[in-house]
């Protein structure tokens, strides 16, 4: 491990790189364990992906520095370039020079007043979903909550009521692409252009996603989207809108549907899974929702009173962050933790590398919502909660997603008892851009009449 007197940070190398492949097999085999293991080797750890080197910040202050300097540490690197190729140059994937304008246009859709309106939609969608379940039914949680999240994003951001078929198609397209993007990073560019079945499937998935999103946008235009995100992006004069091309608008719709659905579904899945595995905490959550909601699904005004539910969700996001691997690329030479990094160096960051450190969160693998109680003895530094990143590229949907997760979890618990059914596999889904349980089957029993 390299120590530099001019910096408080140490640099090191991850052991176990294989010839030619580097750490790629270890990452594909156990992404969470791999990321969790890195802080033992330094504050900035070099890893190898095939022949390429990448650097992973493992100290909260170092990560903060990288995330805040978004001009020097820009969106890029093999993973981001592949993602941009698949889902377009939207707010989440665009480089710095496109970013400010897109963010300025999109930000009002996530303001206070809008969020309060969205809570009502979230609540009614959760009520509709839970009303369909039967006593003893087993639901496949990730599929179920992804569908719910697609409906919520389309209704809140695009005023589009999309049918079950379109929802299923969207979900399928994102799932297919999300599973293909990670492994594609390791395929040389020349091989990506060969007419192989895997490449044909990849391009077919992109074309299909475009078709489905075009249909959503048509539904949206047919509906009442006045003042909604789509009319602002389309340059609707009444909305003081932008002047984006149809392809750019499609990129933004894909971005919101892509960034805002499986991520939140994963958060709901991990939260319900962790509660099912900790019946004492689940009981405390039932007690809170019974007092606050008496069987209803929560509205916006109920959110402050659901304070235990909020701590449960926060702790679930700490322990099982839905986005496990994100990237930046340096646009100029920099020295980080005493290491000289030329322009074009790939930085990879993972909330797992920060949020599972004993030095930051005592007993880090323990699911303990009470570590978020105000006045707790060992509060973690503010920048050690990296689930939604920070700086200019911080998740625009952080409060939206947290509200949605709380409303969904509390709304379900107010009506249903949930337990893991046989067949549940709580290992992180392999080869997925989103960290969610590989298979979460939840058995439902009514807690009270609807
Ligand atoms: C629990 C759910 C969510 C998690 C864990 C999450 C996490 C993140 C993270 C870590 C980033 C930063 C990416 C980076 O550093 O490269 C991000 C960006 C983003 N997220 Fe989320 N997100 C969630 C939900 C949502 C929702 C619900 C929406 C929209 C409806 C959304 C939209 C976006 C967008 C558009 C960006 C790009 C922001 C920018 O670059 O300006 N996310 N998200």
Boltz pocket constraint, residues with backbone or C-beta under 6 A from the ligand:
constraints:
  - pocket:
      binder: B
      contacts: [[A, 91], [A, 92], [A, 93], [A, 103], [A, 153], [A, 255], [A, 256], [A, 259], [A, 260], [A, 261], [A, 263], [A, 264], [A, 267], [A, 321], [A, 322], [A, 323], [A, 326], [A, 327], [A, 386], [A, 387], [A, 388], [A, 389], [A, 392], [A, 393], [A, 394], [A, 395], [A, 396], [A, 397], [A, 398], [A, 400], [A, 401], [A, 402]]
      max_distance: 6.0
